[in-house]
């Protein structure tokens, strides 16, 4: 069962932190389509107003422009809220290496502010974005919760700290928290621009523009690329999960493993291109291989991803063809 068949109490209110971003805006859209009320909190530092502009005509949607680093803003946004889905964070491993202090402020203090606001406002469930980067240098595949290595970047460290706070807020305060370790999410509305753009939209845009993309490293690194609708499902199922599963972190992937060079050639084929890639040096802080064991999420959240890589990438390419001009 995907997320579209899930149901909540009819007057349920969801707060989506970072709701103007890639994952956040998709969550806002899905929840509105299901008939519930959504508040979107975003400072538009990395999110885009154009991602949520279509929803502003919906009377069940409210946009709050605000910064999660300000506790008062979080407190106000969480008033009367049933479920918090906090996606508000700065992504990108390389950027975190350049800006560790900013990442600490936004990803740790900001998340803690949201957690505290949820606690004080007696929110039912607090679901937050973690990352597969917490596995660090642990070499074993597939990645399994409880088998983490040393983190390799400030970004990864921020997510590890968030998970510890999530555990403590359950143990000390009884707040039901669920950390979702995303594995390389892709799909509609993911930004193809900028130095820190994710690899799939970046390659698609470059190939569509007749440019020659650069692969960092030898292309043999592998990822568990996960389509956006699987992530929506995980967030909403976490809101319905047992309190006994709270305080934990869960792998959210497709359970597959794709080599970057293979993904590149698949994109070329789908776009009718025969462009050979350039190869650059590996990026500092990157994990070499990534593949999720999703058994824990299946068992405790009822997570059952509908989309494998092939189905997801076909939908993503269709979206970019229509929306990239």
Protein Blocks (a to p, Z undefined) as FASTA:
>chain_A
ZZklpccdfkbccddehklmmklmmmmmmmmmnopacddddehlmmcfklmmmmmmpmkb
ccddddfklmklmmmmmgopabdcdfbdcehjklmmmmmmlmmmmmmmmmmmmmmmmmmn
opabdcddddfklnmmafbdcddehiacddfbfklmmmmmmmmmmmmmmmmnopacdddd
dehiadehiafedjkbcfklmmmmmmmnopacddehjhlaccddddfklmmmmmmmmmmm
cfklgoiacdddehiacdfklmmmmmmmmnopacdcddddddehiafbdcddfklmmmmn
opacfbdfklmmmmmmmmmmmmmZZ
